[in-house]
Amino acid sequence: MPNNRIYYAVQSVGLQGDTTGGGYTAVHGLQSVGMTTNFNLDQVFEIGQLAIYENIEDIPDVEVTLTKALDGYPLLWHLATVDASSPTLAGRSTCKSYFALAIYPDTYDSASGDPSSLVQCSGMYVSSLSYNFPVEDSFTENVTLVGNDKVWMNDPKPTNPNLVTPSFGGTTFHNNNDSPIGNAGVNRRQDLTFIHQNDVDKTILPYEVDGISSSGTNEQSNGEDFDAHIQNITVSADFGRPELYELGRRAPYHRHIEWPVEITCEIVTTSSSGDMVSATEDGIYTTGTAACTDGSNLAAREIRIATCEGTRIYLGNDNKLASVNYGGGDAGGGNVTVSYTFTTFNNLTVIHSGDPNSNGGTWWDSRETWLTT
């Protein structure tokens, strides 16, 4: 009997490395999934005829968007780059993956057994990545995958014979009792780690943020409240992924990252003192002992983010403030908020305790090497 509708309980998403194989790994904590397919058409006309001469079909563009809660299970970024040679952005930059979405009968309690419908996308690259740490909701990861091949296995029309039906049976939620495995479950505002005895396992933010110490820590001077009242942190990067073509072949042979990649970190606070960022045309920093300025209002800063469930994000120590916005506090009774936007380039290392890469455990054990250099 066909489904009347598709809803969250009867969908399951899996990712598999392009070269490692081993079957699909189901994505736990998935909050949303979307797919867009664009067919690229190129019109050719001719002199002597008004009607179109040929409407040429180029290869399709397939885009998949995924949002996952941070819950202790492997990150989308890691599942989609499981063949990585290192945890850095460069080490993950050339990885491809298979994506599959399985749909089950709408009378099921969970995504289990044989799917009634299934789509598989091959040669998928990560084109954008972001992490969101809000004060009012769960921590999430957002990933966009791009590729050129998408096949519905139950499509009655001819399909690509190079794609094989994936095995999804062992990776679905057959007991209807799935739950988070990370410390504190699905992480929320209290699970961003500011206080920890190990530096690589605590969050370090730029000194420009009102309340952050000169060493980058968010202290509790009164023993209770944090000095910086952080409301939201967002880390994001867009990798581009243009196609590289060659004569004699229709499909692209590679989709590369467009270096340099700008990495953005936006930090929003509830202000108690103002934005505390001074700027002058001569610069506020002096060099040497002379009363001369070097024209600099900024200093390079380190950014690290740590959560209880096992996510560690490192943006290096060359982050600079690109903009600061002070607003709110209007006559309607709102609070003043300050948004600090920092940027760096090419430095984005994400480590997780559940990384499925064969070296993931080693990377986690030696994370101080990866998260401080």
N, C-alpha and C positions, 0 to 999 in steps of 0.2 A: 504494500500500500504506500503510495507516495506521501511525502511530508506535506503538512499543511503550512509549515513555516520552519525556519531555522533560527534557533536561539542559542544562548551561550553554553548551555549544558550539553548540547549535542554536536559541538565542534571541537576539534583537536588539531593543533598545529605541531608539526615536527620539523627539525632541521638536521641535515646530515652533511658532513664534510665532502668536498668534491673528490678527494683522493683517498681519504681514510676508510670510507665505507662504514660497514658495521651496523647499518640500519639507522633509522630515524630516532632521534631523542625528542621526546615530547617536551614542549615548553610548559613549565609550571608557572602559575601565577599570571597567566596571560589575561590581559584586560580587554584588548581589542585587536582585531585583524581586519585589514582592508586590502583589496586588490584593484588595480586600474590597468587596463590594457588599451594602448593607443596604436592604431594602425596608421602607419605613415604612407600617405599617398602623394605621388608626384605627377602633376598633370602635364601632358605634352599636347600642344596644339600644332596645326600646320597651316601654312598659307594656302588659301583656296578653299577652306572649309571652316564653317562656324562651329560645328560639333567637335567635341573633344576627340583627339586622335588616339590617345591611349591614357588611361588612368593607371599609372604604374604603381604597383604595391611594393614598398620596401619592407624590411623586416619590422616586426612589431616591437614596441617597447612595453615591458611588463614592470609594474611597480607594486611592491608589497609593503604595507606599513604595519608595524607591530608595536604594541605597548604592553609592558610587563611590570608587575609589582616586584620590588626587591624583597625576596622572601627566603633567601638562603640557597635556592636552586641556581643552576648555572645561568649566567647572563645571556641575553640574546646575542650580544656582541661576540661572546666567546663561542656560542653554538654555531654562529655563522662564519667564524674564522678558526674552526677547530684545528685546521692544518697549519696554524701559525708557527713560524720559526722562533719567535720571541714575543713577549707580551706588549711590546711597544707598537706605536702606530705603523712604523715602517715594517715591523715583523708580521703584522696582520694585513698589510695593504694589498697583497696580491691574492688573498684567499677567496675561493668561490665556495658555494654551498648549494645543496638541494633544499627546496622548501616544499612542504606538503601540507595541505589542509584537508582533513577528513570530516565528512558530515554523516551523522548517524540518524536513525529514525527519531522523529520528534516524540515518540512514546517512551524513549529510554530515559533512565535516571542519570546516566553518565555516558561519556564517549567511550564505548567498549564494543568488542566484537568486530564484525565485518562492517565497514562503512557502506552506506547506501550510495554515496557519491564521494569522489576524491579527485583533487587537482594536484598536480606536481609541476613545479617550476625548477628548471635546471640552470646552472651557470649564473647563480645569483650573487651579486656583489653588494656589500654594504655601501650605500651612498651618503647616508647621514646618520648621526648618532647624537643622542642627548640624554642627560640624566637630570631629573627634577627632584628637589628636596624641599617640599612646601611645608608650611607650619600647619595647614588645615587638612591635609590629605595624606595618602600613602606615598612613599618614595617610589618613583617609577623610572623605567628605562624605555626609550623610544628609538626604534631602528627602522630605517627604510632600506629595502633591498631592491635592486634593479637587475633586469636581465632581458632576454629576448625569447624565451621558450616557456610556454604554459600549456599543459595538456590536461583536459578532464578525462579521466580514465573511462567514464561511462558515456562519453560523447559519441553519439551514433555516427558522426561524420568521420572521415579518415583522420588518423592521428599520427604523430611522429613516432616511428618504430624504434627510435633510439632511446626513448624513455621507457623505463620498466615500472611496473606497478610496485610501489614500495610496501614493505612489510610494516604494518602499523599496529599489529595485535598486541605486542608486548610493551608498547610505549603509551598506551592510553589509560584512562582512569577507570579501570574495570571494577573497582570495589566501591566506587561512589563515596570514598572517605579520604580523598587527598587533603593534605594540610601542609603548611610551611615547615621547612626544616631548619631555618636560620635562627640564630639567637634573637629572641623577642618576636618571632613570627614575622608577619609582614611589617616592615619597618616604617615608623612614622617619626614625628618631630623629636620625640625623646630618644630616638635611636641613632641620631647623629653624634658621633663620638668626639667630644671636645677634651675630655679628661681621660688619659691613659698613660700608664707607666712607659709604654713603648712609643717613641715618637712616630714611627711609621703607621701606628694604629690609632692615631688621633688626627683630627682635622686642623690644618694650618691654613690661615687666611691672611691676606695682605694687611699691613699696618694701617693703610689708608682708611680701612673700614672703622668707623667710629666704635671704640670700645675694644678693638683687638690690640693686644700687647705688641711691643716692638719685636718680640720673637715669634709673632704670628699666632699665639694662643688666645683662646677666649676664656679668660679667667673668671672666677667667682670671688670678687674682692670682698663681698659681704658674707661669703660662705654659703650663699643660696642662689641669688640671681646671677646670670652671666652678665659680664660687662657690656657685651655687644648683643643686642636683642635681634638676632637674625630671624627673618620671616621667610625667606626663600633663597635657595641657591639653585642655579641652572647652569649646567655645563653642556655646550653644544658644539658640533663641528659638521661641516658640509664638505664631502669629499669630491663632489663633481661627478666623476666616472664617465668621461666621454669615451666613445667607441674608437678603437683603432682598427682600420680596415686594411686589406691588401688585395691586389688584383688577383683574380682567379678564385676568389672565395666570397660568398654572399654575406656570411655572418662575420662579426668582428672577431679578431683573434685575441683581443684583450680589452678590458675597460680599466683604465688606470686612475689612480688618485691624482688630482691636479695639485701638485706641489707648487708653492707652499700652501699648507692648509692652516687657515685661521681657526684657532680654538678660543671660544668665548666663555667667560664665566661671569654671570651676573649674580650679584649678592644684594638682597633687599633687606633693610633693617627698619625697625621702628626707632626713630631718632629721639635721643634725649638731650643732645648738645648741638645739633646741626650736622652738616656733612663733614666738617672738620678737614676739608681739603682746600688749601690755599693755592693760588696760582697768580703769578705776576709775569710781566713781559720779560723781565730779566732773569726769572727763575728764582726759586726759593732755596736752592741748595748752593752752598759755596764750596770751593775746592782749595786745598792747601791752607795757608795761614793768611793769605791776602784777602782783602775785602772785595774780592771779585766774584762774580757769579758765572757759572758755566751755562746759563740759560736753561737750566733743567728744573722742572717742577715735579718730576717723577723719579721713582727709583724702581728697579726690578724687584719683584716679590715672588715668593714661593707660594704655591697653592697645592694642598693635599686635602682630600675628603675621605673620611672613613665612616662606615656604618657598622652597626652591631651584627648584621647578618652576613658580613664578609666581603663587602665591596670596598675596594681601595682605588681611588682615582688620583693620579699625579699629573700635574700640568707643568712640572719643572719649576725653575726658580727665576724665570725671565718674564714673568707676567707684569704688564704695565696697565695702569688705569687709563682707559680710553675715554670714559665719560662718567660724570656723576650728576644725578638728577635729584633735586630736593623738591618735594611737593606734598600736598595734603594739608591737614591742619586748617581746613576751611571753617567758615562760620557755622556750618552744619554740624560740627562736632567731631570731625574725623581727626585721626592722628597724622602727624608728619611722618612720612616715610622717605628714605633715601635709597636710591638704586645706584650701585657701583658696578660698572661694566669693565672687566679686565680682559685683555687679549694677549695671546701668545701665538706662536706658530710651530706646528709639526710635533709638538711635545704633548702626547696624550697616551699615558700608560694606564690601563685598567687591569687590575688583578682581583681575582675572586677565589675564595677558598674552595669553591666547587667547580673550577675551570676543568672541562672535560679533556683538554689537550693532554697528551701523554707526558708533557713536561709541566703541566699546570701545578701539580703538587710541589715540584722543585721551585717553580717561580714563587709560589706562596711562601715556602720555607725560607727563601732568600729574598723576600720582598724588599728588605732594606736596600739591597743593591739596585733594584728596579725603581724604587720610589724615592730615591734621594739623589740620583745622578742624572 
